[in-house]
Amino acid sequence: MMSEKIRLVLAKRDKSKAWLAEQLNWSTSNLYNKLKRDNFSEKELVEIAKVLDCTFEAYFSLNDSDEKF
């Protein structure tokens, strides 16, 4: 799920996965593996958002109200 969103933002920004890995000081294989497994920590997603000049927002939203945590 997050991997697809990252790919969409990369396309929107006209950036490659290799470019993103370089900006994060990660190996390309590490980024590719994380994208394949869709395995990112919240901290990593915040870092990715910062590099891609966007905001990552994570929260729980109750289904029976508009409350968000």
N, C-alpha and C positions, 0 to 999 in steps of 0.2 A: 504494500500500500504506500508506504513512504518512499520506497524506491521509485515508483512510478511518478510520484509528485516531484521528486528531485530531478528525474529525467525531463519532466515537463518544464520546470523552471530553467534547467540548463538549456533546453531548446529555445525558450523564450528569450534568454539572455545571450543566445548564440555562443555558448561555451561548451567545451568538451568535458568528458569525464576525466581525461588526463589533466586538463587545466585545473579542474576542481581539486583533484588529488594533490597537485603541486601547491595550490594555494593553502591547502590544509596541512601541508608537510606530511602527507601520507604517501605510501607507495601506491602506484596505480592498481596493483594486484589486491592490496588491502581494500581500496575503494570498490573495485569490481566485485570482490567477494561479499562485501557488505551489501552492495546493491543486489546481488544474486540471492542472498539469504534474507534480504530486507531486515537487516539486523543493525539498528542504530540506537544508541543511547540518546536520551533527551539532550544531554550536553553536546553530543556530536551533531544533533539536528540544529541546535542553536548556533553552533560554529558554522555549519553549512549555510544556514540562513544568512548569517553575517557576511560571509564571503560572497553570497549571491545577492546581497543588498535587498533582503526581504526580512520579514518577521516570522518567526516560528511561534505559534501559540498552541500550547497543550493544556487541555482542561477536561474535566468531567462535566457533562451537562445532564441534569436530571431529565428523564423522558416525560415526566408528568408536570414539569414546570420549566421556566426559563432560567432556573438557577444554574450557575456554572461554578465549578470549584477547580 
